[in-house]
Amino acid sequence: MAETKPKNAAAPNPAETKETSSHISVHPLYTPSDLEGRDYDREVGYPGEFPYTRGVQATMYRGRLWTMRQYAGMGDADESNRRYKYLLSQGTTGLSVAFDLPTQIGLDSDNELAMGEVGKVGVAIDSVEDMMRLFDGINMEKVSTSMTINASAAILLALYIVTARRTGRDVRKLSGTIQNDVLKEYIARGTYIYPPTQAMRIITDIFSYANQHVPEWNTISISGYHMREAGSTAVQEVAFTLANGMTYVQAAIDAGLDVDKFAPRLSFFFNAHSNFLEEVAKFRAARRMWARIMRDHFGAKNARSQMLRFHTQTAGSTLTAQQPETNIVRTALQALAAVLGGTQSLHTNSFDEALALPTEQSARIALRTQQIIAYESGAAQTIDPLAGSYYMEALTNQIEANALVYLEKIEGMGGMLKAIERGFVQQEIQNAAYEYQKAVDKKEAIVVGVNAFELDHEKSIPLQHIDESLERKQVERLKAVRAKRDQAKWQAAVKAVEDTARATGNLMPVIVEAVEAHATVGEISDAMRRVYGEYHETVVV
C-alpha cells in the first residue's frame, strides 16, 4: 500500500523558553560570561588526568577505538551462538549476552513460572552444558563478554568460568563484565531475587573472588541505563547511578576489602538518549563527579580507582513502532553522543526492536552505524572535540550541580538503600516519566512519527520470530542433565551453597563447585532462597 504524505508539526517559536530533557534552561547564545569564575585546569583539564572530564585515557580513540558490542541472545544457546558468530564475522569486537527472564530471576526452564518466557527476551541458560553450547567455537580468552545479569550474576559468572576451564582457557585471561547491579533492579527493572542486605553480600563476595581469580573481569556494571529507560532525566540518571556506586563501594569497604584493590574493576553502564548535547555533557559530568567522589569521599589513591569507565547503549525507550526506519537515525545520533562523550564500549540498538528481537539485517545495520562513526565521521580523530564550547562546559557544570543536589538529599535520608526503601528514587523517576508523557500528549515534546509527521498507512517490515518449539527442547535438555549427573556430588554441592549462605564464607567458590557438579541456575538460586528469602518491592503510588 502506498505511503501517504506526513502530517507536519507546528513551526517552532524562537521566542519560547527552551530546556533540555532534564529541564535545564537553554540560553539562545552562550559566551565566555557563562563560564566566568570557572577554573579550566581544575574542572576540565587534560584527558587521562584527574578529574577525567575529557576522558579516562590520554589518547582516547586515537590510541584505541571503543569496543563495539551488539547485545544479543535469543531462544536457546545454539541459536544465540549462531548470532554471535555472525556478529563477530561482521566486525563486532565484543559480545553482549541477553538472558531470558527465567535465567535473570533464577528459575529453571521447567519451572511453572517460566512457562511462555523461555528464550523470549534472551537466551535460556540452565546449566553448564548450555553455557558450553553458547560459546562453542568462540575463543573466550580473545573476546570480551558482557553479561546483562544481576540477581543471578554470581551463578552466571561461575558458569562462564567453568566453561572456560573445560575448553582449556586460562581463567585469569578472561575479560568482560557482569552487570551485577541489583540496586537498580529494586528501583526500575524488577529482576531481583533476594532482599538488599543479602544481595549486597553476594555482590561483595564476587568482588573479592574475582579480584583473586579473574583479575581482568569487571565485577559490576553500575547501571543508569534502566533508570533512564524507566523515565528518569539525564540528571537523575547521573545522580542515582553514582549514588548506587557509592553504596557498592561502601559495602565492599565494610566487608573488609581495600578500595584500591576492587575499585579499578568497577564499571558503569549509561543510556545514550536523544537530547544530543545534553548526553555528551552528562557523560563528562559523571566522569568528573566520580573521580572526586572516589578521591575525596573514599580516599582512593590509585588513579584507576578514580576513573569512571563505562559502556553505553542507545535508548531502547526512544525506539518507535511507527515508521521504524526512523530509529536508524535516532540510534546514529545517540551513538555519536556516546562517542563524543568518551564511552569505552557501545551497543547500538536495531531499528526493529520496538517490534521484536532484531533480525540479522537490522543487527548488521546497527553495527555498521558504529563502524561508520568510527571510520568515516572523523569523530574519533581528536579527543573530546566539544571541550571548550561555552555551551558544552556550562551544561556539564549545570548537570553536575543538579546531580549533587540529589546526592545531598539521598545522603540526608541515610543513603541509597534508605532512599530506595522509602520509595524516593522510584517516585522521582515516576514523576519525570509522567511529566514527559504529558509533554508528548500535549505535543510540547515532539516524537517524529508518533505525535507529528505521522503516516496514515505504513509498510510492514520483516521481523525475527522465536521458534515456539525451542522451549520444549530446552526443557528436555534440562531433564537430560539432571538424569545423567552424579546425584551424591550434586546434592553435596547444593548443600554447600546453602550452608555457606547461612555462614559467613565467600559464596563464589561453592557456587563454582555446584556448577561443576551440574547444579542448575534454579537449584543454586533456590539454595540461597531457602536462607535469604525473596524481596517484595515497595509500592509507590
Phi, psi and omega per residue, in radians:
M1 nan 2.419 -3.088
A2 -1.186 2.485 3.064
E3 -1.314 2.617 -3.136
T4 -1.805 2.855 -3.107
K5 -1.106 2.335 -3.114
P6 -1.214 2.652 3.091
K7 -1.513 2.266 -3.042
N8 -1.420 2.632 3.005
A9 -1.525 2.871 3.113
A10 -1.156 2.554 3.115
A11 -1.155 2.495 -3.129
P12 -1.201 2.611 3.103
N13 -1.767 1.992 -3.057
P14 -1.143 -0.314 -3.084
A15 -1.522 -0.266 -3.048
E16 -1.320 2.751 -3.127
T17 -1.192 2.337 3.090
K18 -1.914 2.537 3.063
E19 -2.630 2.752 3.102
T20 -1.325 3.130 3.121
S21 -1.164 -0.306 3.080
S22 -1.665 0.229 3.115
H23 1.124 0.548 2.988
I24 -1.537 2.159 -3.113
S25 -1.121 2.405 -3.139
V26 -1.931 2.102 3.137
H27 -1.281 2.718 3.062
P28 -1.099 -0.518 -3.075
L29 -2.631 2.480 3.105
Y30 -2.000 2.480 -3.083
T31 -2.388 3.066 3.094
P32 -0.972 -0.442 -3.136
S33 -1.122 -0.412 3.114
D34 -1.269 -0.223 3.115
L35 -2.021 0.258 -3.090
E36 -1.062 2.319 3.125
G37 1.461 -0.012 3.139
R38 -1.507 2.599 -3.130
D39 -1.780 1.845 -3.073
Y40 -1.041 -0.837 -3.079
D41 -1.096 -0.658 -3.108
R42 -1.324 -0.627 -2.996
E43 -1.737 -0.493 -3.078
V44 -2.001 -1.090 3.022
G45 1.122 -2.567 -3.062
Y46 -2.073 2.615 3.087
P47 -1.100 2.515 -3.123
G48 1.401 0.046 3.132
E49 -2.227 2.588 3.106
F50 -0.913 2.355 0.124
P51 -1.658 0.376 3.025
Y52 1.112 0.414 3.098
T53 -0.970 -0.649 -3.027
R54 -1.650 0.084 3.096
G55 2.311 2.703 -3.064
V56 -1.529 -0.262 3.065
Q57 -1.978 2.554 -3.108
A58 -1.127 -0.599 -3.084
T59 -1.804 -0.204 -3.107
M60 0.767 -2.262 -2.980
Y61 -1.339 -0.170 3.005
R62 -1.211 -0.462 3.096
G63 -1.581 -0.694 -3.115
R64 -2.817 2.309 3.087
L65 -1.206 2.822 3.036
W66 -1.103 2.734 3.051
T67 -1.297 2.218 -3.132
M68 -1.648 1.859 -3.141
R69 -1.866 2.648 2.953
Q70 -2.262 2.049 -3.116
Y71 -1.154 2.117 -3.076
A72 -2.674 2.563 3.084
G73 2.982 2.203 -3.078
M74 -2.697 2.420 3.062
G75 1.069 -2.147 -3.113
D76 -1.833 -3.118 -3.054
A77 -1.133 -0.601 -3.118
D78 -1.150 -0.785 3.123
E79 -1.097 -0.749 -3.129
S80 -1.173 -0.686 3.106
N81 -1.037 -0.703 3.097
R82 -1.097 -0.721 3.119
R83 -1.143 -0.718 3.136
Y84 -1.071 -0.780 3.137
K85 -1.129 -0.630 3.083
Y86 -1.134 -0.814 -3.134
L87 -1.099 -0.708 3.105
L88 -1.107 -0.647 3.121
S89 -1.195 -0.372 -3.119
Q90 -1.677 0.038 3.034
G91 1.933 0.057 3.020
T92 -1.054 2.415 -3.104
T93 -1.899 0.007 3.075
G94 -2.766 2.587 3.137
L95 -1.705 2.631 3.101
S96 -2.387 2.006 -2.967
V97 -1.663 2.202 2.999
A98 -1.728 2.193 3.111
F99 -1.783 2.660 3.099
D100 -1.275 2.921 -3.049
L101 -1.099 -0.727 3.091
P102 -0.985 -0.756 3.115
T103 -1.090 -0.698 -3.108
Q104 -1.114 -0.546 -3.108
I105 -1.922 0.369 2.990
G106 1.212 0.707 3.077
L107 -2.054 2.408 3.043
D108 -1.315 2.814 -3.041
S109 -1.153 -0.333 3.124
D110 -1.686 0.078 3.051
N111 -1.187 2.406 -3.088
E112 -1.070 -0.465 3.104
L113 -1.289 -0.278 3.140
A114 -1.528 -0.174 -3.043
M115 -0.994 2.227 3.129
G116 1.499 -0.122 -3.110
E117 -1.966 -0.112 -3.058
V118 -1.164 2.094 3.089
G119 1.272 0.205 -3.010
K120 -1.442 -0.732 -3.137
V121 -1.985 0.190 -3.137
G122 3.043 -3.016 -3.067
V123 -1.473 2.484 3.074
A124 -1.515 2.151 3.109
I125 -2.212 2.047 3.126
D126 -1.922 -0.556 -3.027
S127 -2.612 3.092 -3.136
V128 -1.119 -0.473 3.083
E129 -1.080 -0.675 3.095
D130 -1.135 -0.743 -3.136
M131 -1.161 -0.612 3.079
M132 -1.084 -0.734 3.126
R133 -1.237 -0.571 -3.127
L134 -1.103 -0.648 -3.080
F135 -1.918 0.331 3.114
D136 -1.035 2.205 3.108
G137 1.357 0.151 3.130
I138 -1.972 2.215 -3.122
N139 -1.352 1.805 -3.055
M140 -1.218 -0.296 3.052
E141 -1.350 -0.475 -3.029
K142 -1.678 -0.431 -3.056
V143 -1.885 2.190 3.051
S144 -1.342 2.323 -3.075
T145 -2.137 2.195 3.035
S146 -1.814 2.305 -3.132
M147 -2.083 2.070 3.124
T148 -1.437 1.498 -3.083
I149 -2.557 2.451 -3.007
N150 -2.233 -1.362 -3.067
A151 -1.051 -0.612 3.129
S152 -1.822 0.429 -3.057
A153 -1.064 -0.675 -3.119
A154 -1.061 -0.676 -3.112
I155 -1.243 -0.745 -3.128
L156 -1.190 -0.614 3.044
L157 -1.116 -0.731 3.109
A158 -1.085 -0.718 3.095
L159 -1.066 -0.704 3.136
Y160 -1.142 -0.761 -3.138
I161 -1.101 -0.816 -3.116
V162 -1.136 -0.677 3.090
T163 -1.075 -0.756 3.108
A164 -1.059 -0.774 3.135
R165 -1.049 -0.789 -3.066
R166 -1.189 -0.393 3.126
T167 -1.741 0.217 3.037
G168 1.364 0.354 3.136
R169 -1.590 2.655 3.091
D170 -1.444 1.958 -3.081
V171 -1.030 -0.551 -3.116
R172 -1.225 -0.232 3.116
K173 -1.725 -0.001 3.136
L174 -1.204 2.379 3.096
S175 -2.273 2.563 -3.137
G176 2.693 -2.793 -3.014
T177 -2.599 2.438 2.811
I178 -1.848 2.434 -3.111
Q179 -1.101 -0.969 2.901
N180 0.997 0.458 -3.088
D181 -1.908 1.553 -3.040
V182 -1.406 -0.409 -3.095
L183 -1.067 -0.709 3.134
K184 -1.245 -0.290 3.033
E185 -1.192 -0.712 3.092
Y186 -1.162 -0.519 -3.068
I187 -1.442 -0.821 -2.842
A188 -2.401 -0.293 -2.923
R189 -2.063 -0.738 2.981
G190 1.670 0.000 3.136
T191 -1.627 0.995 3.066
Y192 -1.701 2.875 3.011
I193 -2.180 -1.074 -2.947
Y194 -1.679 2.835 3.033
P195 -1.093 2.784 -3.017
P196 -0.990 -0.763 -3.083
T197 -1.056 -0.800 -3.132
Q198 -1.223 -0.646 3.095
A199 -1.103 -0.675 3.129
M200 -1.158 -0.595 3.093
R201 -1.086 -0.790 -3.139
I202 -1.061 -0.726 -3.124
I203 -1.086 -0.816 -3.118
T204 -1.218 -0.520 3.019
D205 -1.092 -0.687 3.089
I206 -1.106 -0.777 3.110
F207 -0.920 -0.896 -3.050
S208 -1.144 -0.792 -3.102
Y209 -1.135 -0.828 -3.078
A210 -1.150 -0.635 3.122
N211 -1.011 -0.588 -3.121
Q212 -1.556 -0.656 -2.957
H213 -1.904 -0.490 -3.109
V214 -2.293 1.177 -2.911
P215 -1.129 -0.377 -3.123
E216 -1.601 0.068 -3.071
W217 -1.586 2.362 3.016
N218 -1.442 2.039 -2.938
T219 -1.437 -0.171 3.106
I220 -2.761 2.556 3.017
S221 -2.143 1.657 -3.017
I222 -1.252 2.040 -2.801
S223 -1.875 2.117 2.909
G224 -1.651 -0.221 -3.015
Y225 -0.967 -0.859 -3.017
H226 -1.273 -0.516 3.045
M227 -1.174 -0.638 3.088
R228 -1.196 -0.687 3.094
E229 -1.098 -0.544 3.122
A230 -1.353 -0.158 3.055
G231 2.134 0.075 -3.131
S232 -1.173 2.789 3.009
T233 -1.441 3.012 3.089
A234 -1.080 -0.719 3.125
V235 -1.102 -0.798 3.112
Q236 -1.093 -0.683 3.121
E237 -1.015 -0.803 3.119
V238 -1.119 -0.884 -3.038
A239 -1.101 -0.855 -3.061
F240 -1.252 -0.574 3.098
T241 -1.169 -0.806 -3.134
L242 -1.192 -0.592 3.085
A243 -1.128 -0.711 3.049
N244 -1.087 -0.758 3.114
G245 -1.013 -0.747 3.113
M246 -1.089 -0.636 3.138
T247 -1.148 -0.741 3.110
Y248 -1.136 -0.737 -3.140
V249 -1.093 -0.792 -3.137
Q250 -1.124 -0.678 3.115
A251 -1.090 -0.710 3.135
A252 -1.167 -0.729 3.096
I253 -1.101 -0.748 3.125
D254 -1.103 -0.484 3.111
A255 -1.437 0.044 3.065
G256 1.639 0.193 -3.129
L257 -1.518 2.571 3.105
D258 -1.403 2.157 -3.052
V259 -0.986 -0.659 -3.101
D260 -1.409 -0.033 3.035
K261 -1.606 -0.739 -3.070
F262 -1.689 -0.510 -3.027
A263 -1.089 -0.570 3.111
P264 -1.081 -0.301 -3.137
R265 -1.736 0.095 3.045
L266 -1.332 2.476 3.039
S267 -2.405 2.953 -3.073
F268 -2.233 2.864 -3.079
F269 -2.442 1.994 -3.092
F270 -2.062 2.808 3.074
N271 -1.592 2.500 2.958
A272 -1.917 1.891 -3.055
H273 -1.699 -2.935 -2.921
S274 -1.646 -0.279 3.100
N275 -1.390 1.553 -2.832
F276 -0.872 -0.997 -3.037
L277 -1.260 -0.588 3.077
E278 -1.092 -0.647 3.139
E279 -1.146 -0.748 3.095
V280 -1.044 -0.796 3.138
A281 -1.105 -0.644 3.138
K282 -1.034 -0.807 -3.128
F283 -1.113 -0.716 -3.125
R284 -1.156 -0.735 3.135
A285 -1.140 -0.742 -3.123
A286 -1.076 -0.719 3.134
R287 -1.074 -0.810 -3.104
R288 -1.137 -0.741 -3.122
M289 -1.118 -0.773 -3.110
W290 -1.131 -0.683 3.115
A291 -1.022 -0.759 -3.125
R292 -1.250 -0.667 3.103
I293 -1.054 -0.817 -3.082
M294 -1.191 -0.703 -3.124
R295 -1.302 -0.861 -2.959
D296 -1.532 -0.597 -3.099
H297 -1.564 -0.736 -3.066
F298 -1.808 -0.105 3.073
G299 1.235 0.432 3.133
A300 -1.192 2.306 -3.105
K301 -1.857 -0.461 3.107
N302 -1.204 2.210 -3.115
A303 -1.005 -0.624 -3.136
R304 -1.196 -0.433 3.070
S305 -1.199 -0.438 -3.076
Q306 -1.603 -0.154 -3.068
M307 -1.515 2.231 3.024
L308 -1.582 1.794 3.074
R309 -1.706 2.368 -3.031
F310 -2.532 2.637 2.971
H311 -1.729 2.585 3.105
T312 -2.194 2.475 2.954
Q313 -2.172 2.415 3.084
T314 -1.145 2.808 -2.879
A315 -1.414 1.863 3.098
G316 -1.076 -0.584 -3.092
S317 -1.198 -0.268 3.123
T318 -1.563 -0.168 -3.121
L319 -1.247 2.414 -3.084
T320 -1.983 2.477 3.022
A321 -1.270 -0.475 3.080
Q322 -1.364 2.354 3.138
Q323 0.767 1.039 -2.989
P324 -1.030 -0.398 3.120
E325 -1.094 -0.433 3.095
T326 -1.115 -0.340 3.110
N327 -1.152 -0.402 3.074
I328 -1.097 -0.715 3.132
V329 -1.201 -0.785 3.122
R330 -0.997 -0.829 -3.106
T331 -1.097 -0.690 3.135
A332 -1.093 -0.768 3.125
L333 -1.138 -0.739 -3.128
Q334 -1.162 -0.702 3.115
A335 -1.125 -0.714 3.113
L336 -1.122 -0.640 3.079
A337 -1.079 -0.715 3.126
A338 -1.118 -0.725 3.139
V339 -1.164 -0.820 3.123
L340 -1.159 -0.394 3.083
G341 -1.506 -0.115 3.005
G342 1.593 0.600 -3.134
T343 -1.169 2.685 3.093
Q344 -1.617 -0.444 3.025
S345 -2.646 2.824 -2.965
L346 -2.602 2.373 2.944
H347 -2.040 2.271 3.080
T348 -1.850 2.235 -3.132
N349 -1.203 2.667 3.084
S350 -1.536 2.615 -2.969
F351 -1.192 -0.307 -3.091
D352 -1.701 0.146 -3.002
E353 -1.286 -0.193 2.994
A354 -1.297 -0.202 -3.064
L355 -2.011 -0.566 -3.064
A356 -2.957 3.058 2.970
L357 -1.089 2.594 -3.024
P358 -1.172 2.531 2.995
T359 -1.384 2.972 3.073
E360 -1.048 -0.706 -3.110
Q361 -1.130 -0.802 -3.105
S362 -1.201 -0.617 3.079
A363 -1.134 -0.667 3.112
R364 -1.143 -0.720 3.107
I365 -1.078 -0.721 3.125
A366 -1.085 -0.745 3.091
L367 -1.152 -0.748 3.131
R368 -1.051 -0.540 3.090
T369 -1.015 -0.805 3.095
Q370 -1.108 -0.743 -3.080
Q371 -1.154 -0.638 3.092
I372 -1.160 -0.730 3.071
I373 -1.054 -0.747 -3.070
A374 -1.212 -0.728 -2.933
Y375 -1.920 -0.228 -3.090
E376 -2.100 -0.483 -2.965
S377 -1.389 -0.417 -3.042
G378 1.455 -0.054 -3.091
A379 -1.123 -0.453 -3.091
A380 -1.597 0.042 -3.032
Q381 -1.390 -0.421 3.109
T382 -2.333 2.787 -3.009
I383 -1.591 2.262 3.083
D384 0.836 1.066 -3.004
P385 -1.122 -0.309 -3.129
L386 -1.615 -0.057 3.122
A387 -1.036 2.496 3.128
G388 1.588 -0.273 3.011
S389 -1.078 2.251 -3.128
Y390 -0.985 -0.739 -3.134
Y391 -1.181 -0.806 -3.098
M392 -1.058 -0.795 -3.112
E393 -1.209 -0.674 3.107
A394 -1.131 -0.715 -3.132
L395 -1.195 -0.701 3.063
T396 -1.032 -0.792 3.129
N397 -1.086 -0.720 -3.084
Q398 -1.222 -0.685 3.086
I399 -1.079 -0.762 3.115
E400 -1.069 -0.812 -3.115
A401 -1.066 -0.775 -3.116
N402 -1.213 -0.624 3.108
A403 -1.188 -0.639 3.111
L404 -1.103 -0.571 3.070
V405 -1.058 -0.761 3.090
Y406 -1.096 -0.774 -3.135
L407 -1.066 -0.651 3.104
E408 -1.165 -0.687 3.089
K409 -1.094 -0.777 -3.118
I410 -1.132 -0.733 3.090
E411 -1.058 -0.684 3.120
G412 -1.143 -0.396 3.100
M413 -1.496 -0.120 -3.127
G414 1.794 0.225 3.096
G415 1.896 3.063 -3.010
M416 -1.178 -0.666 3.129
L417 -1.059 -0.735 3.106
K418 -1.153 -0.701 3.140
A419 -1.123 -0.656 3.100
I420 -1.205 -0.773 3.138
E421 -1.050 -0.625 3.114
R422 -1.345 -0.227 -3.103
G423 1.419 0.205 -3.084
F424 -1.112 -0.854 -3.082
V425 -1.133 -0.790 3.133
Q426 -1.033 -0.733 -3.115
Q427 -1.159 -0.700 3.126
E428 -1.080 -0.727 3.131
I429 -1.196 -0.732 3.120
Q430 -1.076 -0.717 3.128
N431 -1.096 -0.743 3.139
A432 -1.123 -0.729 3.131
A433 -1.113 -0.709 3.141
Y434 -1.142 -0.743 3.129
E435 -1.087 -0.720 3.137
Y436 -1.150 -0.765 -3.129
Q437 -1.109 -0.646 3.059
K438 -1.074 -0.716 3.132
A439 -1.124 -0.664 3.082
V440 -1.148 -0.787 -3.124
D441 -1.066 -0.614 -3.141
K442 -1.533 -0.014 -3.079
K443 1.106 0.425 2.985
E444 -1.368 -0.463 3.001
A445 -2.019 2.150 -3.083
I446 -1.643 2.253 2.999
V447 -2.047 1.917 -3.024
V448 -1.053 2.225 3.131
G449 1.577 -0.211 -3.114
V450 -1.882 -0.989 3.104
N451 -2.069 0.191 3.025
A452 -2.803 2.655 3.133
F453 0.998 0.680 -3.141
E454 -1.330 2.846 2.980
L455 -2.016 2.436 3.103
D456 -1.238 -0.569 -3.122
H457 -2.391 2.401 -3.136
E458 -2.237 2.620 3.055
K459 -1.386 2.516 3.068
S460 -1.341 2.717 3.109
I461 -2.088 2.680 3.114
P462 -1.117 2.401 -3.113
L463 -2.128 2.687 3.077
Q464 -1.407 2.323 3.103
H465 -2.138 2.350 3.115
I466 -1.552 2.251 3.141
D467 -1.106 2.119 -3.093
E468 -1.093 -0.416 -3.114
S469 -1.282 -0.223 -3.106
L470 -1.100 -0.613 3.137
E471 -1.101 -0.788 3.132
R472 -1.081 -0.751 -3.141
K473 -1.133 -0.660 3.131
Q474 -1.129 -0.735 3.110
V475 -1.121 -0.684 3.109
E476 -1.104 -0.722 3.117
R477 -1.122 -0.685 3.132
L478 -1.094 -0.762 3.104
K479 -1.089 -0.656 3.136
A480 -1.134 -0.687 3.101
V481 -1.071 -0.806 -3.111
R482 -1.136 -0.572 -3.082
A483 -1.287 -0.558 -3.009
K484 -1.692 -0.178 -3.041
R485 -1.350 2.793 3.076
D486 -1.278 1.899 -3.000
Q487 -1.114 -0.725 -3.116
A488 -1.139 -0.765 3.133
K489 -1.131 -0.708 3.127
W490 -1.111 -0.828 -3.120
Q491 -1.069 -0.733 -3.138
A492 -1.137 -0.672 -3.119
A493 -1.193 -0.733 3.134
V494 -1.181 -0.686 3.097
K495 -1.101 -0.633 3.115
A496 -1.102 -0.646 3.080
V497 -1.098 -0.824 -3.137
E498 -1.105 -0.763 -3.136
D499 -1.108 -0.705 3.137
T500 -1.193 -0.631 3.088
A501 -1.092 -0.590 3.116
R502 -1.331 -0.387 -3.106
A503 -1.769 -2.580 -3.042
T504 -2.188 0.050 -3.117
G505 -1.243 2.951 3.117
N506 -1.272 2.278 -3.081
L507 -1.313 -0.461 -2.992
M508 -1.058 -0.791 -3.126
P509 -1.041 -0.688 -3.120
V510 -1.315 -0.505 3.054
I511 -1.185 -0.725 3.086
V512 -1.053 -0.757 3.123
E513 -1.125 -0.636 3.110
A514 -1.146 -0.701 3.081
V515 -1.088 -0.750 3.111
E516 -1.044 -0.564 -3.121
A517 -1.503 0.193 3.093
H518 1.218 0.424 2.969
A519 -1.189 2.594 -3.081
T520 -1.640 2.930 3.106
V521 -0.998 -0.789 -3.130
G522 -1.160 -0.673 -3.118
E523 -1.194 -0.726 3.116
I524 -1.189 -0.723 3.089
S525 -1.065 -0.732 -3.128
D526 -1.141 -0.596 3.100
A527 -1.042 -0.688 3.109
M528 -1.389 -0.547 3.062
R529 -1.043 -0.661 -3.122
R530 -1.099 -0.424 3.135
V531 -1.672 -0.799 -2.979
Y532 -1.622 -0.379 -3.007
G533 1.305 -2.900 3.134
E534 -2.174 2.668 3.127
Y535 -1.471 2.452 3.032
H536 -2.078 2.194 -2.943
E537 -1.202 2.712 2.991
T538 -1.341 2.192 -3.135
V539 -1.458 2.159 3.140
V540 -1.885 2.189 -3.137
V541 -2.119 nan nan
